[in-house]
Amino acid sequence: MTRAAIYVRVSTIRQAERDLSLPDQLAQCRAYCERHGWEIAEVFSEPGASALDDDRPVFQEMIYKATRADRPFDYVVVHSLSRFSRDALHSELYVRKLRKAGVELVSITQAVAPDASGEMVRKLLNVFDEHQSRENAKHVHRAMCENARQGFWNGSHAPYGYRVEVAERRGNKDKKVLVVHEDEARIVRQIFAMAAGAEGRPMGVKAIATYFNERGILRRGRKFATGSLYDLLTSTTYCGRHYFNQTDSRNGTPRPPSQWIELRVPALVDEEAFNAVQGVLKSRNPKRLPPRVANGPTFLAGLARCGHCGAALIQNTGKGGAYRYYCCSRKLKEGPTACRGMRIRMDKLDGIVIGEVAKRVLEPERLTEMLQVYVKAASDRENADRDRLAKLRRDQADAEAGIMRLLELVEKGLMHAEDAELRERLIGLKLRRDEAAKEISLIKERMATGEPGVTPEKVRRLAILLREKLYDGPPELRQAYARLLMEEVSVSDKEIRISGSKQVLARAVTEGTDVPVPAVLSFVQDWRARRDSNS
């Protein structure tokens, strides 16, 4: 007896749930098979799958079974050729594949003769189906863009931290907006705080994911993962700006920013905090700072340098791991002919550096003497504050102008929005703008209250705090405060040279030590932090 397989399909899950298309297709195909006396070997039903591509699991299963050596059926029956495929090329390829296996495709609503004329008609029908599908997609996309311009949400699934709510109804269409999902929003804010180091050392995406997974906190039923957390931390949606139409939904290729549509949504974090997190993520980029330096427990990681060749001192072990040493990385990689750099035990060098810094810098009297210029200037700095305020405002305006120039280049097509260099420059300019705004706020507050920024009492408190952190703090905090105090530790046979910035210490005194200061505990690099022309 002739056997047939029935394949039915609709494009969206909504059609599958609400329409009668699938049952109607199936009923008509069954009746067709019964009229022709064909046995129905199997039914393949595919809800919510576009026919413009062949990435359809049920469709691929049907093709696989149809082309098996035992050939379980002789015909594939569809309601119309558009149910099989809406891509003319794909349709022709799979029709030929089926025919090679001895299986024919039959449309119950489009009778096609098995001759040359019938083949031409079938191919024309496939071309018309493809054209109609792409025209429909064009009109749907245009309607979705207009919906976004009016401030409404396209789609059913909201980003984590939000939920979809019907704002109004127009005809038979629900107009939706994003509103805050309070339970999820608390977790989102906590994630940003952990990434920025609001209550300690900034945490990486893996550490954050581990933190929540260990406590059984799920993200809508699933465990947190590094990829989804990184997407969350870099999404502008959470600072109130969601962009629709960034990518082509069919192939995932990015669209130019001129085609993006900005949709204002409730912000879960302010823009300053969002930009600070982008700076931390940027500073932890392995291209800029190796993970072993950002996350390793080594006290002088990233600071210790060989006094002979200038290469980084890295950790090495001896006696089966019983001892740890600082060694010249160039000598280890290229051999003793590259550098005659020495090897020094890690605990010995750490102890020397901490002891000398504590004695020569962090004694309250010594630190007050070092910052005497700032203490003296604090008593009569009104004129200096005015000059500094004017300079900061110029810097802020320059940063804003730089951001606008970059965006203009993108709009004119001279730079691509997905360019990594563009993204880094934008983040750098935004951080520079926010740092200037923060310092402007501090100077205005100081000028309004008349309170000097650097006083002997504040210097004394800072000295005591830093001594405590360097001697008794947890390893990650000791490392973070070491980076605050020191820019470089150069080690040679005869001397250890420790260099740092008085300006950074004065800024720490000004901002206070009673609360954790993000600049102390983060890895955000200052402008030209490598001292190329800003010593």
C-alpha positions as CSV (number, residue, x, y, z in Angstrom):
1,M,0.0,0.0,0.0
2,T,1.2,3.5,-0.8
3,R,2.4,5.3,2.3
4,A,2.5,9.0,3.0
5,A,3.9,11.4,5.6
6,I,2.0,14.6,6.4
7,Y,3.9,17.8,7.2
8,V,2.0,20.8,8.7
9,R,3.5,24.1,9.9
10,V,2.7,27.5,11.2
11,S,5.2,30.4,11.5
12,T,4.6,31.5,15.1
13,I,3.8,30.0,18.5
14,R,0.9,32.4,18.8
15,Q,-0.6,31.0,15.6
16,A,-0.2,27.5,16.9
17,E,-1.9,28.4,20.2
18,R,-4.7,30.6,18.9
19,D,-5.4,29.6,15.3
20,L,-7.1,26.6,13.8
21,S,-4.5,26.4,11.1
22,L,-2.6,23.3,12.2
23,P,-5.8,21.2,12.8
24,D,-7.3,22.4,9.6
25,Q,-4.2,21.6,7.6
26,L,-4.0,18.2,9.2
27,A,-7.7,17.4,8.5
28,Q,-7.5,18.4,4.9
29,C,-4.3,16.4,4.4
30,R,-5.8,13.3,6.0
31,A,-8.9,13.6,3.8
32,Y,-6.7,13.9,0.7
33,C,-4.7,10.7,1.6
34,E,-8.0,8.8,2.3
35,R,-9.4,9.8,-1.1
36,H,-6.3,8.5,-2.8
37,G,-6.2,5.3,-0.7
38,W,-2.8,6.2,0.9
39,E,-1.8,4.9,4.3
40,I,-0.7,7.7,6.6
41,A,2.7,6.5,7.9
42,E,3.5,9.5,10.2
43,V,2.5,13.0,10.9
44,F,5.1,15.8,11.4
45,S,3.7,19.0,13.0
46,E,5.9,22.0,13.5
47,P,4.5,25.0,15.4
48,G,6.3,28.3,15.4
49,A,9.0,27.8,12.7
50,S,9.7,30.2,9.8
51,A,10.0,28.5,6.4
52,L,12.5,31.1,5.1
53,D,15.3,28.8,6.4
54,D,15.7,25.1,6.9
55,D,16.8,25.2,10.5
56,R,13.6,23.4,11.6
57,P,14.0,20.3,13.8
58,V,10.8,18.6,12.8
59,F,11.4,19.4,9.1
60,Q,14.9,18.0,9.3
61,E,13.7,14.8,11.1
62,M,11.1,14.3,8.2
63,I,13.8,14.7,5.5
64,Y,16.1,12.3,7.4
65,K,13.4,9.6,7.6
66,A,12.3,10.1,4.0
67,T,15.8,9.6,2.7
68,R,16.6,6.5,4.7
69,A,17.4,3.3,2.9
70,D,14.2,1.5,4.1
71,R,12.1,4.5,2.8
72,P,9.2,4.5,5.3
73,F,6.9,6.5,3.0
74,D,6.5,7.3,-0.7
75,Y,4.9,10.8,-0.5
76,V,5.3,13.9,1.6
77,V,1.9,15.6,1.7
78,V,1.6,19.4,2.6
79,H,-1.4,21.8,2.5
80,S,0.5,24.1,0.2
81,L,4.1,24.5,-1.1
82,S,4.6,27.4,1.3
83,R,4.2,25.0,4.2
84,F,7.2,23.1,2.9
85,S,9.4,26.1,2.3
86,R,9.3,29.8,1.5
87,D,12.8,29.9,0.1
88,A,12.9,28.9,-3.6
89,L,16.5,27.6,-3.4
90,H,15.9,25.5,-0.3
91,S,12.7,24.2,-1.7
92,E,14.4,23.0,-4.9
93,L,17.3,21.4,-3.1
94,Y,15.1,19.4,-0.8
95,V,12.6,18.4,-3.5
96,R,15.6,17.0,-5.5
97,K,16.9,15.2,-2.4
98,L,13.5,13.6,-1.8
99,R,13.2,12.5,-5.4
100,K,16.7,11.0,-5.3
101,A,15.4,8.8,-2.5
102,G,12.2,8.0,-4.4
103,V,9.8,10.3,-2.4
104,E,7.6,12.9,-4.1
105,L,6.3,16.2,-2.6
106,V,2.5,16.7,-3.0
107,S,0.6,19.9,-2.4
108,I,-3.1,19.3,-1.9
109,T,-4.1,22.8,-2.9
110,Q,-1.7,23.3,-5.8
111,A,-1.9,20.5,-8.3
112,V,1.3,20.4,-10.3
113,A,1.7,18.0,-13.3
114,P,4.7,15.7,-13.2
115,D,6.2,17.1,-16.4
116,A,8.4,20.0,-17.6
117,S,5.5,22.5,-17.5
118,G,4.5,21.4,-14.0
119,E,8.1,21.8,-12.8
120,M,8.1,25.4,-14.1
121,V,4.8,26.1,-12.4
122,R,6.1,24.7,-9.1
123,K,9.3,26.8,-9.2
124,L,7.3,29.9,-10.0
125,L,5.0,29.2,-7.1
126,N,8.1,28.9,-4.8
127,V,9.4,32.3,-6.1
128,F,6.0,33.9,-5.4
129,D,5.9,32.4,-1.9
130,E,9.3,33.7,-1.1
131,H,8.5,37.2,-2.4
132,Q,5.2,37.3,-0.4
133,S,7.0,36.2,2.8
134,R,9.7,38.9,2.5
135,E,7.1,41.5,1.7
136,N,5.1,40.5,4.8
137,A,8.3,40.6,6.9
138,K,9.1,44.1,5.6
139,H,5.6,45.4,6.6
140,V,5.8,43.7,10.0
141,H,9.2,45.2,10.7
142,R,8.1,48.7,9.7
143,A,5.1,48.4,12.1
144,M,7.4,47.2,14.9
145,C,9.8,50.1,14.3
146,E,6.8,52.6,14.5
147,N,5.6,50.8,17.7
148,A,9.1,51.4,19.3
149,R,9.1,55.0,18.2
150,Q,5.9,55.5,20.0
151,G,7.5,54.1,23.2
152,F,6.0,50.7,23.2
153,W,7.7,47.3,23.7
154,N,8.0,44.8,20.9
155,G,8.0,41.2,22.0
156,S,6.8,39.1,24.8
157,H,9.9,38.4,26.9
158,A,11.2,41.3,29.0
159,P,14.9,41.7,30.0
160,Y,15.7,40.3,33.4
161,G,14.7,42.9,36.0
162,Y,11.6,44.0,34.1
163,R,8.1,42.6,33.2
164,V,5.7,43.4,30.4
165,E,2.6,45.3,31.1
166,V,-0.3,46.3,28.8
167,A,-0.4,50.1,28.7
168,E,-3.4,50.5,26.3
169,R,-5.4,48.7,23.7
170,R,-5.9,50.0,20.1
171,G,-8.4,48.0,18.2
172,N,-7.4,44.3,18.8
173,K,-3.8,45.2,19.5
174,D,-2.3,45.4,23.0
175,K,0.3,48.1,23.4
176,K,2.9,47.0,25.9
177,V,5.6,48.8,28.0
178,L,8.3,47.6,30.3
179,V,7.9,48.1,34.0
180,V,10.2,47.2,36.9
181,H,10.0,43.7,38.3
182,E,11.0,44.6,41.9
183,D,12.3,41.1,43.0
184,E,14.5,40.8,39.9
185,A,15.5,44.5,40.0
186,R,17.0,44.0,43.5
187,I,19.2,41.3,42.1
188,V,20.2,43.4,39.1
189,R,21.2,46.3,41.3
190,Q,23.2,43.9,43.5
191,I,25.0,42.6,40.4
192,F,26.0,46.1,39.4
193,A,27.1,46.9,42.9
194,M,29.2,43.8,43.1
195,A,30.8,44.5,39.7
196,A,31.6,48.1,40.7
197,G,33.0,47.1,44.1
198,A,30.6,49.2,46.1
199,E,31.2,47.0,49.2
200,G,34.7,45.7,48.6
201,R,36.8,44.6,45.7
202,P,35.1,44.6,42.3
203,M,34.0,41.1,41.4
204,G,34.2,39.5,37.9
205,V,31.3,37.9,36.1
206,K,32.4,34.4,37.0
207,A,32.7,35.3,40.7
208,I,29.2,36.9,40.6
209,A,27.7,33.9,38.9
210,T,29.3,31.6,41.5
211,Y,28.0,33.8,44.3
212,F,24.4,33.5,43.2
213,N,24.5,29.9,42.1
214,E,26.0,28.8,45.5
215,R,23.1,30.4,47.2
216,G,20.5,28.8,45.0
217,I,19.4,32.1,43.4
218,L,18.2,31.5,39.9
219,R,17.6,33.6,36.9
220,R,14.1,32.8,35.9
221,G,14.6,29.1,36.6
222,R,18.1,28.9,35.3
223,K,21.5,29.2,36.9
224,F,23.5,32.4,36.3
225,A,26.2,32.1,33.6
226,T,29.1,34.3,32.7
227,G,27.8,35.1,29.2
228,S,24.4,36.2,30.3
229,L,25.9,38.2,33.2
230,Y,28.3,40.1,30.9
231,D,25.4,40.9,28.5
232,L,23.4,42.2,31.5
233,L,26.3,44.4,32.8
234,T,26.9,45.9,29.3
235,S,23.2,46.5,28.4
236,T,22.2,50.2,28.3
237,T,18.7,49.1,29.0
238,Y,19.5,49.1,32.8
239,C,20.4,52.7,32.8
240,G,17.2,53.6,31.0
241,R,18.0,53.4,27.3
242,H,16.9,50.4,25.3
243,Y,17.6,50.2,21.6
244,F,15.4,48.4,19.2
245,N,16.5,47.3,15.7
246,Q,20.2,46.9,16.6
247,T,20.5,43.6,14.6
248,D,18.8,41.8,11.8
249,S,16.6,39.2,13.4
250,R,17.1,36.7,10.5
251,N,20.9,36.6,10.3
252,G,22.0,38.4,13.4
253,T,24.1,41.0,11.5
254,P,24.4,44.4,13.2
255,R,22.5,47.4,11.8
256,P,24.1,50.9,11.6
257,P,23.2,53.1,14.6
258,S,21.3,55.4,12.3
259,Q,18.6,52.7,12.1
260,W,18.5,52.1,15.9
261,I,15.4,53.3,17.7
262,E,15.8,54.5,21.3
263,L,13.1,53.4,23.7
264,R,13.1,55.0,27.2
265,V,12.5,52.5,30.0
266,P,12.7,52.7,33.8
267,A,16.3,52.8,34.9
268,L,17.5,50.3,37.4
269,V,20.9,51.9,37.9
270,D,22.0,55.5,37.3
271,E,24.2,56.3,34.3
272,E,27.3,57.2,36.4
273,A,27.2,53.7,38.1
274,F,26.7,52.0,34.7
275,N,29.7,53.8,33.2
276,A,31.8,53.0,36.3
277,V,31.0,49.3,35.7
278,Q,32.0,49.6,32.0
279,G,35.3,51.1,33.1
280,V,35.9,48.1,35.5
281,L,35.1,45.6,32.7
282,K,37.3,47.5,30.3
283,S,40.2,47.5,32.7
284,R,39.8,43.8,33.3
285,N,39.9,43.0,29.5
286,P,42.6,40.4,29.1
287,K,44.0,42.5,26.2
288,R,44.7,45.3,28.7
289,L,45.4,43.5,32.0
290,P,46.0,39.7,32.2
291,P,43.6,37.8,34.5
292,R,46.5,36.6,36.6
293,V,47.2,40.3,37.6
294,A,43.5,41.3,38.1
295,N,42.5,38.2,40.1
296,G,45.7,36.7,41.5
297,P,46.5,36.8,45.2
298,T,50.0,38.1,44.6
299,F,50.5,41.3,46.7
300,L,52.7,43.2,44.1
301,A,51.1,41.7,41.0
302,G,51.3,44.3,38.2
303,L,53.5,46.6,40.3
304,A,56.8,44.8,40.7
305,R,59.3,45.3,37.9
306,C,62.8,44.1,37.2
307,G,65.3,46.9,37.9
308,H,67.6,45.7,35.1
309,C,65.3,45.4,32.0
310,G,61.9,46.8,33.2
311,A,60.0,43.6,32.6
312,A,57.3,42.4,35.1
313,L,58.3,40.3,38.0
314,I,56.0,37.2,38.1
315,Q,55.5,34.5,40.6
316,N,57.6,31.3,40.5
317,T,57.9,28.4,42.9
318,G,60.7,26.3,44.4
319,K,61.1,23.2,46.5
320,G,58.0,21.6,45.1
321,G,55.9,24.6,45.7
322,A,57.0,25.2,49.3
323,Y,58.5,28.6,48.4
324,R,57.3,31.3,46.1
325,Y,59.5,33.8,44.4
326,Y,59.4,37.0,42.3
327,C,61.3,36.4,39.1
328,C,62.0,38.5,35.9
329,S,59.5,37.4,33.3
330,R,61.9,38.1,30.4
331,K,64.7,36.0,32.0
332,L,62.2,33.1,32.5
333,K,61.0,33.3,28.9
334,E,64.2,34.1,27.0
335,G,66.9,32.8,29.3
336,P,69.8,34.5,31.2
337,T,71.2,36.1,28.1
338,A,68.1,38.4,27.9
339,C,68.4,39.7,31.5
340,R,70.5,39.1,34.6
341,G,67.5,39.8,36.8
342,M,67.5,38.5,40.3
343,R,65.1,36.1,42.1
344,I,63.8,37.2,45.5
345,R,61.4,35.4,47.9
346,M,57.9,36.7,47.7
347,D,57.3,37.0,51.5
348,K,60.7,38.8,51.8
349,L,60.0,41.4,49.1
350,D,56.4,41.9,50.3
351,G,57.6,42.5,53.9
352,I,60.3,44.9,52.8
353,V,57.9,47.0,50.7
354,I,55.1,47.1,53.4
355,G,57.6,48.0,56.1
356,E,59.2,50.8,54.1
357,V,55.9,52.2,52.9
358,A,54.6,52.1,56.5
359,K,57.7,53.8,57.8
360,R,58.4,56.3,55.1
361,V,54.9,57.2,54.0
362,L,52.2,56.0,56.4
363,E,53.5,57.5,59.6
364,P,50.9,60.3,60.3
365,E,53.7,62.9,60.8
366,R,55.5,61.8,57.7
367,L,52.4,61.7,55.5
368,T,51.4,65.2,56.8
369,E,54.8,66.5,55.8
370,M,54.5,64.9,52.4
371,L,51.1,66.5,51.8
372,Q,52.1,69.8,53.4
373,V,51.6,71.5,50.1
374,Y,48.0,70.3,49.9
375,V,47.4,71.1,53.6
376,K,48.8,74.6,53.2
377,A,46.9,75.2,49.9
378,A,43.6,74.0,51.6
379,S,43.6,77.0,53.9
380,D,43.6,79.6,51.0
381,R,42.5,77.7,48.0
382,E,39.5,79.8,46.9
383,N,41.2,81.2,43.9
384,A,42.8,77.8,43.1
385,D,39.4,76.2,43.4
386,R,37.9,78.7,40.9
387,D,40.7,77.9,38.4
388,R,40.4,74.2,39.0
389,L,36.6,74.4,38.6
390,A,37.0,76.2,35.3
391,K,39.5,73.7,34.0
392,L,37.3,70.8,35.1
393,R,34.3,72.3,33.3
394,R,36.4,72.6,30.2
395,D,37.5,69.0,30.5
396,Q,33.8,68.0,31.0
397,A,32.8,70.0,27.9
398,D,35.7,68.5,25.9
399,A,34.6,65.0,26.9
400,E,31.0,65.7,25.9
401,A,32.2,67.1,22.6
402,G,34.4,64.1,22.0
403,I,31.4,61.8,22.6
404,M,29.3,63.8,20.2
405,R,32.1,63.7,17.5
406,L,32.4,59.9,17.8
407,L,28.6,59.5,17.4
408,E,28.6,61.8,14.4
409,L,31.3,59.6,12.8
410,V,29.1,56.6,13.4
411,E,26.0,58.3,12.0
412,K,28.0,59.3,8.8
413,G,29.2,55.8,8.4
414,L,32.9,56.6,8.9
415,M,33.1,54.3,11.9
416,H,31.2,51.1,12.7
417,A,29.1,51.0,15.8
418,E,30.5,47.5,16.7
419,D,34.1,48.6,16.4
420,A,35.9,47.6,19.6
421,E,38.2,50.7,19.4
422,L,35.1,53.0,19.2
423,R,33.6,51.3,22.2
424,E,36.7,51.7,24.3
425,R,37.1,55.4,23.3
426,L,33.4,56.0,24.2
427,I,33.8,54.4,27.6
428,G,37.0,56.4,28.2
429,L,35.3,59.7,27.4
430,K,32.3,58.9,29.5
431,L,34.5,58.0,32.5
432,R,36.5,61.2,32.0
433,R,33.2,63.2,31.9
434,D,31.9,61.5,35.0
435,E,35.2,61.9,36.9
436,A,35.2,65.6,36.1
437,A,31.5,65.9,37.2
438,K,32.3,64.2,40.4
439,E,35.3,66.5,41.2
440,I,33.2,69.5,40.2
441,S,30.6,68.5,42.7
442,L,33.2,68.0,45.5
443,I,34.8,71.5,44.8
444,K,31.4,73.2,44.7
445,E,30.5,71.5,48.0
446,R,33.8,72.5,49.6
447,M,33.4,76.1,48.4
448,A,29.8,76.2,49.7
449,T,30.7,74.9,53.2
450,G,34.1,76.5,53.4
451,E,35.6,73.2,54.7
452,P,39.2,72.6,53.6
453,G,39.6,69.4,51.5
454,V,42.9,68.3,53.1
455,T,43.4,68.7,56.8
456,P,46.0,67.3,59.3
457,E,43.2,65.3,61.0
458,K,42.1,63.7,57.7
459,V,45.7,62.9,56.8
460,R,46.2,61.2,60.1
461,R,43.0,59.1,59.7
462,L,44.1,58.0,56.2
463,A,47.5,57.0,57.4
464,I,46.1,54.8,60.2
465,L,43.5,53.2,57.8
466,L,46.1,52.3,55.2
467,R,48.5,50.9,57.7
468,E,45.8,48.6,59.1
469,K,44.7,47.5,55.6
470,L,48.3,46.7,54.4
471,Y,49.2,44.7,57.6
472,D,45.9,43.0,58.6
473,G,43.5,43.3,55.7
474,P,42.3,40.4,53.5
475,P,44.7,39.7,50.5
476,E,42.4,41.2,47.9
477,L,42.1,44.5,49.8
478,R,45.8,44.6,50.6
479,Q,46.5,44.3,46.9
480,A,43.9,47.0,46.0
481,Y,45.4,49.4,48.5
482,A,48.9,48.6,47.3
483,R,47.8,49.8,43.9
484,L,46.4,53.0,45.4
485,L,49.7,53.8,47.2
486,M,52.3,52.6,44.6
487,E,52.6,52.9,40.9
488,E,55.7,50.8,40.5
489,V,58.2,48.7,42.6
490,S,61.5,48.4,40.8
491,V,63.8,45.7,42.2
492,S,67.5,45.3,41.4
493,D,70.5,43.8,43.2
494,K,71.3,46.9,45.1
495,E,68.0,48.7,45.7
496,I,64.3,48.6,45.7
497,R,62.7,51.8,44.3
498,I,59.1,52.5,45.2
499,S,57.2,55.2,43.3
500,G,53.7,56.6,43.9
501,S,51.6,59.7,43.5
502,K,51.0,62.3,46.1
503,Q,48.1,63.6,44.2
504,V,46.3,60.2,44.5
505,L,46.9,60.3,48.3
506,A,45.6,63.9,48.5
507,R,42.5,62.9,46.6
508,A,41.9,59.9,49.0
509,V,42.2,62.3,51.9
510,T,39.7,64.7,50.4
511,E,37.1,62.1,49.6
512,G,37.3,60.6,53.1
513,T,38.0,57.2,54.6
514,D,34.8,56.5,56.5
515,V,33.1,54.8,53.5
516,P,34.6,52.5,50.9
517,V,35.7,54.6,47.9
518,P,35.3,52.8,44.6
519,A,38.5,54.4,43.2
520,V,40.5,52.7,46.0
521,L,39.0,49.2,45.3
522,S,38.5,49.2,41.6
523,F,40.8,48.5,38.6
524,V,39.8,51.6,36.6
525,Q,42.9,53.1,35.2
526,D,43.5,56.9,35.4
527,W,44.1,58.8,32.2
528,R,47.5,57.9,30.8
529,A,48.1,55.8,33.8
530,R,51.3,54.3,32.3
531,R,53.0,57.7,32.9
532,D,54.0,58.3,29.3
533,S,53.6,62.1,29.6
534,N,51.7,62.6,32.8
535,S,54.2,61.9,35.5
